[in-house]
């Protein structure tokens, strides 16, 4: 054990030398006021207008950091009282190779695209992200230092695009009503313009944004010249209505039952002092139109994470993020009324959520006063900018249901040590009273050190979570631990080669309980290659040990993966792992034991035409008894998904899911299950607030009512209907 950690530490020490770089001085871009909005047709013949500023000199971030963009690119900027206008003229020496699909909004990450990031508060920490493919299909989001880009953000703006004989032209019109910025006569923003060419693995920016410095926003240019604008104290109202008719198998009776439900609600957004948004919701639209992506959920020792997809929580969700996630909005299942305030002023970022949840009361079927019928939930977040790239923050959460209560208070900080290194820390206290009267409390801590980079990357994270710590609104699946992670990588980047980069990566983790007993450790060295055509492949070897009760299991596996989008109509991803894993849920009378494990994933995406996309996903996980190879369980997950985009607004999508858990009941406490479902959805999406959805789904399983009508029996066939549902949902955006 000590030898492995010593070897790991020595390898990390060899991979990097602590270094500091300073961000280069960035240019100033002055945008003129236009007497009239630019039109896309103005740029199709190579002309431009005198009442705008032209930006050239785009520089690669990938694959050649600092190398000029491979294809000529020019952006033209102007503004009027209501909009910022950006027109991209993107030339291409191989126009037939441009990737441009007519697809639903936001599904453009595999296409050629151009875009802009606007740091409207000029705090060099966060910004609005607007991307467009060559046909004008939109993708918007939020970007923040130290966090992943948040593409769940949606707002109203206009875009159009057209392929030309030598490339494509895109026009963007971004309403000031869709942005938050300081209330002052002259605006000073940060700005970066970008172009992405997938077939060349190429991402280019103006100004030059290097990977040799941690962070994007501090490298943006300064945007000046915009005067006399305001989003105003505008408001938007989105009423929605939904109807669901269902027929389903009630396994308790057992018999088939029917249900017809109508639901309506109202979402209201008001802008306060230009920079703050107040959201109010009556019976919020918490329906989830898109289904979760398939994941393996059997034989999992800890909770599996599913991301949020419901509209109410998506905007500005990053404000509530902390290193240890204390607000996971999927904990709120069925609210009746809610409110949220988010915004930024004078270096403070503020957010608050107040909402109820009827789900737990319904689950307990408790109409008496001992429990009540709903939980009261509150979350408050405040973050203060410090210096040029650092911040400190507080977050508090509260949840009350009947006699139970939970209070969590957190303080966190992000400190930019220099251009390359970032440190994070968090300290949390919790106090919980359960329904049975028991009380639990305890602290939790997080510390992290991060160095992103083009060649060398490193991070270390430490978590200390007390046994009594509880955060019922967060996602903290494991308590009573002290855990230390390290990750390091190095990449060689040959020049003038189809091989863009290659090199080793090492990830290690050790976990102890609060008595100092080691619970698990693993070490995963790997080697990866990146080639042109968005192609990656790698191989890894894991060695590990895990304690479960009084037993200490030695595990490990060998894995490999391959992904490519070299052909513009085909994407392939394949992964395979084989090794030893624990049977966490053995059959009655058995103790947990090691088995021979296999895991495989295959994903194929084909695009026969610009409008048609077909996705095939197959996931297999299996465990067998060592020695005789007797099956413990095999889990098959198969998804077929077809999406046809009839017009930019209208699409038809179909999904067929098949799931099988083939379990040996003498070895594992799992029930043999098979299921088949079909899901059809017609979508008319005019903008993020105005939409019509018509959906139908069917569910089939390997269960049926027994002939005597007294219970449910298992069958070999998964083709017994257990439920079907038709739903219609409509919403409309009124903007004032």
C-alpha positions in Angstrom: 0.0 0.0 0.0 2.7 2.5 1.0 4.9 1.5 -1.9 2.0 2.3 -4.3 1.4 5.7 -2.8 5.1 6.5 -2.8 5.3 5.4 -6.5 2.2 7.5 -7.3 3.7 10.6 -5.5 7.0 10.2 -7.3 5.2 9.9 -10.7 3.2 13.1 -9.9 6.4 14.9 -8.9 8.0 13.9 -12.2 5.1 15.1 -14.3 5.1 18.7 -13.4 7.1 21.6 -11.9 5.1 24.3 -10.1 5.1 27.3 -12.5 3.4 30.6 -12.9 2.3 32.5 -16.0 0.6 35.8 -16.3 -2.3 36.5 -18.6 -1.4 38.4 -21.7 -2.7 41.9 -22.1 -6.0 41.7 -23.9 -7.3 44.1 -26.7 -10.2 46.5 -26.4 -13.1 46.2 -28.9 -15.3 49.3 -29.5 -18.7 48.4 -31.0 -20.5 51.1 -33.0 -24.2 51.8 -32.9 -26.0 50.7 -36.1 -28.7 52.8 -37.7 -30.5 49.6 -38.8 -30.2 45.9 -38.0 -27.8 44.0 -40.3 -29.4 41.4 -42.6 -27.9 38.0 -43.4 -28.1 38.7 -47.1 -25.8 41.7 -46.7 -22.8 39.3 -46.2 -23.5 36.6 -48.7 -21.5 38.3 -51.5 -18.5 39.2 -49.3 -19.5 42.8 -48.6 -19.8 44.4 -45.1 -21.3 47.5 -43.7 -19.5 50.7 -42.6 -21.5 51.0 -39.4 -19.9 47.9 -37.7 -16.5 46.7 -36.4 -14.8 43.7 -38.1 -12.9 41.2 -36.0 -10.3 38.9 -37.6 -7.1 37.2 -36.3 -8.8 34.2 -34.6 -6.2 31.9 -32.9 -6.4 28.2 -32.1 -6.7 27.0 -28.5 -6.9 23.4 -29.8 -5.1 21.6 -31.3 -2.4 24.1 -31.9 -2.3 26.5 -29.0 -1.4 29.9 -30.4 -1.6 28.8 -34.1 -3.8 30.9 -36.4 -7.2 29.6 -37.2 -7.0 27.1 -40.1 -10.0 28.6 -42.0 -10.5 32.4 -42.6 -13.0 33.8 -40.1 -14.4 37.3 -39.7 -17.0 38.5 -37.2 -18.9 41.8 -37.6 -20.4 43.5 -34.5 -22.8 46.4 -34.0 -25.8 47.3 -31.7 -28.9 49.3 -31.4 -31.3 50.2 -28.6 -32.5 46.6 -28.2 -29.9 44.1 -29.6 -26.3 43.2 -29.9 -25.7 42.0 -33.5 -22.9 39.6 -34.5 -22.5 38.2 -38.0 -19.9 35.5 -38.7 -18.5 35.0 -42.2 -16.8 31.6 -42.0 -14.8 30.5 -45.0 -13.9 26.9 -45.6 -11.5 25.4 -48.2 -13.6 22.2 -48.1 -17.2 23.4 -47.8 -18.6 19.9 -48.5 -17.0 18.8 -45.2 -18.8 21.3 -43.1 -21.1 19.6 -40.5 -24.5 21.3 -40.4 -27.7 19.5 -39.4 -31.2 20.6 -39.1 -31.8 19.5 -35.5 -33.7 20.5 -32.4 -32.5 23.5 -30.4 -29.3 22.8 -28.5 -28.4 19.5 -30.2 -25.5 21.0 -32.2 -22.4 19.9 -30.3 -21.3 17.7 -33.1 -21.6 20.4 -35.8 -19.4 23.2 -37.0 -20.4 26.3 -35.0 -19.5 29.8 -34.1 -20.4 31.8 -31.0 -19.8 34.5 -28.4 -19.2 34.6 -24.7 -20.3 37.8 -22.9 -19.0 38.7 -19.5 -21.6 41.4 -18.9 -20.4 42.3 -15.4 -16.8 42.3 -16.5 -15.9 40.4 -13.3 -13.7 37.9 -15.3 -15.5 35.0 -13.6 -18.6 34.1 -15.6 -20.5 34.8 -18.8 -23.3 34.1 -21.2 -22.6 31.6 -24.0 -24.3 31.8 -27.4 -23.5 29.2 -30.1 -25.0 28.7 -33.6 -24.5 26.0 -36.2 -24.3 26.9 -40.0 -28.1 26.5 -40.3 -28.8 28.9 -37.5 -29.7 26.3 -34.8 -29.1 27.7 -31.3 -27.3 26.6 -28.2 -27.1 28.9 -25.1 -25.6 28.4 -21.7 -23.6 29.9 -18.8 -19.9 29.6 -18.2 -18.2 30.1 -14.9 -14.7 29.7 -13.6 -14.2 26.5 -11.8 -17.4 24.9 -13.1 -18.6 23.0 -16.1 -20.5 25.0 -18.8 -24.2 25.0 -17.9 -26.2 24.3 -21.0 -29.5 24.1 -19.1 -29.8 27.9 -19.3 -32.3 29.0 -21.9 -33.2 32.5 -23.1 -34.9 34.2 -26.0 -32.7 35.4 -28.9 -32.6 35.2 -32.7 -30.2 33.5 -35.1 -30.1 32.4 -38.7 -27.5 30.7 -40.9 -26.9 29.8 -44.5 -24.3 27.5 -46.2 -22.5 29.2 -49.1 -20.2 28.0 -51.9 -17.1 28.8 -49.8 -18.4 28.2 -46.2 -21.3 29.6 -44.2 -22.7 32.9 -42.8 -24.4 33.2 -39.4 -26.3 36.1 -38.0 -27.0 36.5 -34.2 -29.3 39.1 -32.6 -29.1 39.0 -28.8 -31.7 41.1 -27.0 -30.5 43.2 -24.1 -33.7 42.0 -22.3 -32.2 38.5 -22.3 -29.1 39.6 -20.4 -28.3 40.9 -16.9 -25.8 43.7 -16.6 -25.1 46.7 -14.3 -27.4 49.8 -14.5 -25.0 52.4 -15.8 -25.0 54.7 -18.9 -21.8 53.1 -20.5 -21.3 49.4 -20.5 -17.9 47.7 -20.2 -18.1 44.0 -20.8 -15.7 41.1 -21.4 -16.1 39.3 -24.8 -14.7 36.3 -26.6 -15.6 35.2 -30.1 -15.1 31.6 -31.2 -15.2 29.1 -34.0 -15.2 25.3 -33.8 -14.3 23.0 -36.7 -15.0 19.4 -35.4 -13.3 17.5 -38.2 -10.0 19.1 -37.3 -10.5 19.0 -33.5 -10.2 22.7 -33.8 -11.4 25.4 -31.4 -10.3 29.0 -32.1 -10.9 32.3 -30.2 -10.6 36.0 -30.6 -8.8 37.2 -28.6 -6.2 34.5 -28.0 -7.3 32.2 -25.2 -4.5 29.9 -24.2 -4.7 26.6 -22.3 -1.5 27.5 -20.6 -3.4 29.7 -18.2 -6.2 28.4 -15.9 -9.5 29.9 -16.8 -11.2 31.6 -19.8 -12.8 34.8 -18.6 -9.7 36.6 -17.5 -8.3 36.3 -21.0 -11.4 37.9 -22.7 -11.1 41.2 -24.6 -12.8 44.3 -23.2 -16.0 45.4 -25.0 -16.7 49.1 -25.0 -19.0 51.5 -27.0 -22.4 50.2 -25.9 -24.2 53.2 -24.3 -27.7 54.1 -23.2 -29.2 50.6 -23.0 -31.2 48.7 -20.4 -33.1 45.5 -20.3 -35.7 47.5 -18.4 -37.9 46.2 -15.7 -39.3 43.6 -18.1 -41.4 40.7 -17.2 -42.3 37.4 -18.8 -45.2 35.1 -18.1 -45.4 31.5 -19.1 -48.7 29.7 -18.4 -48.8 26.0 -19.2 -51.3 23.3 -19.2 -50.8 19.5 -19.3 -53.2 16.6 -19.6 -52.3 13.0 -18.9 -54.4 9.9 -19.5 -53.0 6.6 -18.3 -53.9 2.9 -17.8 -51.6 1.0 -15.5 -51.3 -2.3 -13.6 -51.9 -1.8 -9.9 -49.8 -4.6 -8.4 -51.4 -4.2 -4.9 -55.0 -5.0 -5.9 -54.0 -6.6 -8.4 -55.9 -5.1 -11.4 -55.7 -2.6 -14.1 -56.7 1.0 -13.2 -57.1 4.2 -15.2 -56.2 7.8 -14.4 -56.9 11.1 -16.1 -55.1 14.1 -14.7 -55.2 17.8 -15.8 -52.6 20.1 -14.5 -51.9 23.8 -15.1 -49.6 26.4 -13.7 -47.8 29.7 -14.2 -44.2 30.7 -14.3 -43.5 34.4 -13.9 -40.1 36.2 -14.3 -39.5 39.8 -13.4 -36.3 41.8 -13.7 -35.4 44.0 -10.8 -32.8 46.8 -11.1 -31.5 45.3 -14.4 -29.3 42.7 -12.7 -31.7 40.6 -10.6 -34.3 38.1 -11.7 -37.4 37.2 -9.6 -39.0 33.9 -10.5 -42.4 32.9 -9.2 -44.2 29.7 -9.9 -47.6 28.4 -9.1 -47.8 24.7 -9.6 -44.4 24.8 -11.3 -43.9 23.0 -14.6 -42.0 20.0 -13.2 -42.8 17.6 -15.9 -39.9 15.9 -17.5 -40.4 15.6 -21.2 -37.1 13.9 -22.0 -36.3 10.6 -20.3 -33.1 10.0 -18.3 -30.2 8.4 -20.2 -29.9 4.7 -19.4 -27.5 3.8 -16.6 -26.6 0.6 -14.7 -28.4 0.8 -11.3 -28.2 -2.8 -10.0 -25.5 -4.0 -7.6 -24.6 -0.4 -6.8 -23.4 0.2 -3.2 -24.1 3.9 -3.3 -26.8 6.1 -4.9 -26.6 6.7 -8.7 -26.7 10.3 -9.9 -29.3 11.5 -12.4 -29.0 15.1 -13.6 -31.8 17.7 -13.3 -33.9 18.2 -16.4 -36.9 20.1 -15.1 -37.3 23.8 -16.2 -37.9 25.6 -12.9 -34.4 24.9 -11.4 -32.3 25.1 -14.5 -31.7 28.8 -14.9 -28.8 30.1 -12.8 -28.4 26.6 -11.2 -24.6 27.2 -11.0 -25.1 29.9 -8.4 -26.0 27.2 -5.9 -23.1 24.9 -6.7 -20.5 24.2 -4.0 -17.6 21.7 -4.0 -19.7 19.3 -1.9 -23.1 19.6 -3.5 -25.6 20.6 -0.9 -28.5 21.5 -3.2 -29.5 18.8 -5.6 -32.8 20.0 -7.0 -34.1 16.5 -7.8 -34.7 16.1 -4.1 -37.8 18.3 -4.6 -40.4 16.1 -6.3 -43.8 17.7 -6.4 -44.1 21.4 -5.4 -47.2 23.6 -5.5 -45.7 27.0 -5.2 -42.1 28.3 -5.4 -40.0 31.4 -5.7 -36.4 32.2 -6.6 -34.3 35.3 -6.7 -30.9 35.4 -8.5 -28.6 38.1 -9.6 -25.4 40.0 -9.1 -24.5 43.6 -7.9 -21.4 45.3 -6.5 -19.3 42.2 -6.5 -22.0 40.0 -4.8 -23.7 37.1 -6.4 -26.9 36.2 -4.6 -29.5 33.5 -4.9 -32.5 32.2 -2.9 -35.1 29.5 -3.4 -38.2 28.9 -1.3 -40.5 26.0 -2.3 -42.7 23.3 -0.9 -42.8 19.6 -1.7 -45.9 17.4 -1.5 -44.2 14.2 -2.4 -43.2 12.9 1.0 -46.6 13.5 2.6 -48.2 11.5 -0.3 -45.6 8.8 0.1 -46.4 8.4 3.8 -50.2 8.8 3.0 -50.3 11.0 6.1 -53.2 13.3 6.5 -52.8 13.7 10.2 -51.0 16.7 11.9 -48.2 14.5 13.1 -46.6 14.7 9.7 -48.5 17.3 7.6 -48.8 17.0 3.8 -45.8 18.8 2.5 -42.2 19.8 3.2 -41.0 23.4 3.4 -37.7 24.0 1.7 -35.4 27.1 1.6 -32.0 27.7 0.1 -29.9 30.9 0.3 -26.6 31.5 -1.4 -24.3 34.5 -1.2 -20.9 34.8 -2.9 -18.4 37.7 -2.8 -15.8 38.4 -5.5 -12.3 38.9 -4.0 -9.4 40.2 -6.0 -9.3 39.4 -9.7 -10.2 35.7 -9.8 -11.1 34.6 -6.2 -14.3 34.4 -4.2 -15.8 33.4 -0.9 -19.3 32.2 -0.3 -22.0 31.1 2.1 -24.8 28.6 1.5 -27.6 27.6 3.8 -30.4 25.1 3.3 -33.4 24.3 5.4 -36.0 21.5 5.1 -39.0 20.9 7.5 -41.5 18.1 7.3 -43.8 17.4 10.2 -41.6 16.9 13.3 -38.4 16.5 11.2 -36.0 19.3 10.4 -32.7 19.8 8.7 -30.3 22.8 8.8 -27.1 22.9 6.8 -24.7 25.9 6.7 -21.6 26.1 4.5 -18.7 28.4 3.9 -16.6 28.0 0.8 -13.8 29.8 -1.0 -12.0 29.6 -4.4 -8.6 31.2 -4.5 -6.6 31.7 -7.7 -3.0 31.2 -6.5 -1.4 32.2 -9.8 -2.2 31.8 -13.5 -1.9 28.0 -13.3 -3.0 27.0 -9.8 -6.4 27.2 -8.1 -7.3 26.2 -4.5 -10.8 25.4 -3.2 -12.1 24.9 0.3 -15.4 24.3 2.1 -16.5 23.8 5.7 -20.1 22.7 6.5 -22.1 22.1 9.7 -25.4 20.2 9.7 -28.1 19.5 12.3 -30.9 17.1 11.5 -33.9 15.9 13.5 -35.6 12.7 12.1 -39.3 11.8 12.1 -38.6 9.2 14.8 -37.2 11.9 17.1 -33.5 11.0 16.7 -31.0 13.9 16.2 -27.9 13.8 14.1 -25.3 16.4 13.6 -21.7 16.7 12.3 -19.4 18.7 10.2 -18.0 18.1 6.7 -14.9 19.6 5.0 -13.5 19.8 1.5 -10.1 21.0 0.2 -8.8 20.9 -3.3 -5.8 22.0 -5.4 -6.1 22.1 -9.2 -3.8 22.8 -12.1 -5.3 22.6 -15.5 -2.9 22.8 -18.4 -2.2 21.9 -22.0 0.6 19.4 -21.2 0.4 18.9 -17.5 -2.7 18.6 -15.4 -3.0 17.8 -11.7 -5.6 17.9 -9.0 -5.9 16.7 -5.4 -9.1 16.6 -3.3 -9.7 15.8 0.3 -13.2 15.2 1.9 -13.9 14.7 5.6 -17.6 13.9 6.3 -18.6 13.1 9.8 -20.9 10.0 10.5 -23.7 12.2 11.8 -23.6 14.6 8.8 -26.8 14.8 6.8 -27.7 17.0 3.8 -31.2 15.8 2.7 -31.3 18.4 0.0 -27.8 17.6 -1.3 -26.1 14.8 -3.1 -23.7 13.3 -0.5 -24.1 9.6 -0.9 -21.5 8.6 1.6 -20.8 9.8 5.2 -18.4 8.9 8.0 -15.4 9.0 5.7 -12.1 10.7 5.1 -11.2 10.5 1.5 -8.2 11.7 -0.5 -8.0 11.8 -4.4 -5.2 12.6 -6.7 -5.2 12.8 -10.5 -2.2 13.6 -12.8 -1.7 13.6 -16.5 0.9 14.5 -19.1 0.4 14.9 -22.8 3.0 14.9 -25.6 1.8 17.0 -28.6 3.7 16.2 -31.8 3.6 18.8 -34.6 2.4 18.1 -38.1 1.0 14.7 -37.2 -2.4 13.0 -37.4 -1.7 12.1 -33.7 -2.6 15.3 -31.8 -1.6 14.1 -28.3 -0.8 11.1 -26.3 0.3 10.4 -22.7 -0.3 8.8 -19.3 -2.9 9.6 -16.7 -3.0 8.4 -13.1 -6.0 8.5 -10.8 -5.9 7.3 -7.2 -8.2 7.4 -4.2 -8.0 6.2 -0.5 -10.9 6.2 1.9 -10.8 5.8 5.7 -13.6 5.8 8.3 -13.4 8.1 11.3 -11.8 5.4 13.4 -8.8 5.4 11.0 -9.7 2.1 9.4 -9.0 2.0 5.6 -12.3 1.3 3.8 -11.1 1.3 0.2 -8.3 2.4 -2.2 -7.7 2.2 -5.9 -5.1 3.2 -8.4 -5.9 3.5 -12.1 -3.0 4.2 -14.5 -4.0 4.7 -18.1 -2.6 5.8 -21.4 -4.6 7.7 -24.0 -4.3 8.9 -27.6 -6.0 11.7 -29.4 -6.1 11.8 -33.2 -7.7 14.1 -35.8 -11.3 13.4 -36.7 -12.4 13.6 -33.0 -10.9 10.2 -32.3 -9.7 9.0 -28.9 -8.7 5.7 -27.6 -7.1 4.5 -24.4 -6.3 1.5 -22.1 -6.4 1.4 -18.3 -5.5 -1.0 -15.5 -7.2 -0.7 -12.1 -5.9 -2.3 -8.8 -8.0 -1.8 -5.7 -9.2 -3.1 -2.3 -12.6 -2.5 -0.7 -13.7 -3.3 2.9 -17.3 -4.5 3.4 -18.1 -5.4 7.0 -15.3 -7.5 8.3 -14.1 -8.6 4.8 -11.4 -6.9 2.7 -11.7 -7.6 -1.0 -8.9 -7.2 -3.5 -10.3 -6.1 -6.9 -9.1 -4.8 -10.2 -9.9 -4.7 -13.9 -8.5 -4.0 -17.3 -10.3 -1.6 -19.5 -10.2 0.1 -22.9 -12.3 2.6 -24.9 -12.5 4.0 -28.4 -14.5 7.0 -29.7 -14.5 8.6 -33.1 -16.5 11.1 -35.2 -14.1 10.9 -38.1 -17.0 10.4 -40.6 -19.5 13.2 -40.3 -22.5 10.9 -40.5 -21.3 8.4 -37.9 -20.2 8.5 -34.2 -18.9 5.4 -32.5 -18.1 4.9 -28.8 -17.1 1.5 -27.4 -15.8 0.6 -24.0 -15.0 -2.7 -22.3 -13.8 -3.6 -18.8 -13.1 -7.0 -17.3 -11.9 -7.9 -13.8 -13.2 -8.6 -10.3 -16.1 -6.9 -8.5 -18.1 -7.5 -5.3 -21.6 -9.0 -5.2 -23.0 -6.4 -2.8 -26.4 -8.1 -2.4 -25.9 -11.8 -2.1 -28.8 -14.2 -1.7 -30.1 -15.0 1.8 -27.6 -17.0 3.8 -24.6 -15.8 1.8 -22.0 -13.2 2.6 -20.8 -10.7 0.0 -18.2 -12.2 -2.2 -16.0 -11.4 -5.2 -17.1 -12.3 -8.7 -15.7 -12.1 -12.2 -17.1 -8.9 -13.7 -17.6 -7.7 -17.2 -18.9 -4.3 -18.4 -19.4 -3.2 -22.0 -20.9 -0.2 -23.7 -21.5 0.4 -27.4 -23.0 3.6 -28.8 -23.7 4.3 -32.5 -25.1 7.5 -33.8 -25.9 7.7 -37.5 -27.1 10.7 -39.5 -28.3 9.5 -42.9 -29.6 13.0 -43.7 -29.3 16.4 -42.2 -32.7 16.0 -40.6 -32.6 12.3 -39.4 -30.6 11.1 -36.4 -30.5 7.5 -35.1 -28.9 6.5 -31.8 -28.3 3.0 -30.7 -27.0 2.3 -27.1 -26.2 -1.1 -25.6 -24.9 -1.5 -22.0 -24.0 -4.8 -20.5 -22.9 -5.6 -17.0 -22.4 -9.1 -15.6 -21.0 -10.9 -12.6 -20.1 -14.6 -12.5 -18.9 -16.9 -9.7 -15.2 -17.6 -9.9 -14.1 -21.1 -10.7 -17.2 -22.6 -12.3 -18.3 -19.4 -14.1 -21.9 -19.7 -12.8 -23.9 -16.6 -13.6 -24.7 -14.3 -10.7 -26.5 -11.8 -12.8 -26.4 -10.4 -16.3 -27.9 -6.9 -17.0 -28.8 -5.9 -20.5 -29.9 -2.3 -21.4 -30.7 -1.5 -25.0 -32.0 1.8 -26.3 -33.0 2.7 -29.9 -33.8 6.4 -30.5 -34.8 8.1 -33.7 -35.3 11.8 -34.1 -36.6 13.4 -37.3 -36.5 17.2 -37.6 -39.3 18.2 -39.9 -38.6 21.9 -39.6 -36.5 24.1 -37.3 -39.4 24.1 -34.8 -41.1 20.7 -35.4 -39.6 17.4 -34.6 -40.8 13.8 -34.1 -38.8 11.5 -31.7 -39.2 7.8 -30.9 -37.5 5.7 -28.2 -37.6 1.9 -27.7 -36.0 0.7 -24.4 -35.3 -2.9 -23.4 -34.0 -3.9 -20.0 -33.3 -7.4 -18.7 -31.9 -8.4 -15.3 -31.2 -12.1 -15.5 -30.4 -13.0 -12.0 -29.4 -16.3 -10.3 -31.6 -16.2 -7.2 -29.4 -18.7 -5.4 -26.5 -16.3 -5.5 -27.9 -12.7 -5.6 -30.9 -11.0 -4.0 -32.3 -9.7 -7.3 -35.5 -10.6 -9.0 -35.5 -11.7 -12.6 -36.9 -8.8 -14.6 -37.5 -8.0 -18.2 -39.1 -4.8 -19.5 -39.9 -3.1 -22.8 -41.1 0.4 -23.4 -41.9 2.6 -26.4 -42.0 6.4 -26.2 -43.1 8.7 -29.0 -43.0 12.5 -28.8 -44.1 15.2 -31.2 -42.5 18.6 -30.3 -43.2 22.1 -31.6 -40.7 24.4 -30.0 -40.9 28.0 -31.1 -38.6 29.3 -28.3 -37.6 28.1 -24.8 -41.0 29.3 -23.4 -43.4 28.5 -26.2 -43.8 24.9 -26.9 -46.3 22.1 -27.6 -45.6 18.4 -26.7 -47.8 15.4 -27.6 -46.4 12.1 -26.2 -47.5 8.5 -26.0 -45.7 5.7 -24.2 -46.3 2.0 -23.6 -44.8 -0.2 -20.9 -44.4 -4.0 -21.0 -42.9 -6.3 -18.4 -42.5 -10.0 -17.5 -45.4 -9.9 -15.0 -49.1 -10.7 -15.2 -52.0 -11.2 -13.0 -52.2 -14.9 -12.0 -55.1 -16.9 -13.3 -56.8 -16.9 -9.9 -56.6 -13.1 -9.8 -55.1 -13.0 -6.4 -51.6 -11.8 -7.1 -48.8 -11.1 -9.6 -46.7 -13.8 -11.2 -43.4 -13.6 -13.2 -43.2 -14.9 -16.7 -40.5 -15.5 -19.2 -42.0 -13.1 -21.7 -41.5 -9.3 -21.4 -44.5 -8.6 -23.6 -47.2 -8.2 -21.0 -48.7 -4.7 -21.1 -48.5 -3.0 -17.7 -49.2 0.6 -18.5 -49.7 3.2 -21.2 -50.0 6.9 -21.2 -50.9 9.8 -23.5 -50.0 13.3 -22.5 -50.3 16.8 -24.0 -48.4 19.7 -22.7 -48.4 23.3 -24.0 -46.8 26.5 -22.8 -46.7 30.1 -24.2 -44.2 32.9 -23.5 -45.6 36.4 -23.0 -42.8 39.0 -22.8 -43.3 42.6 -21.7 
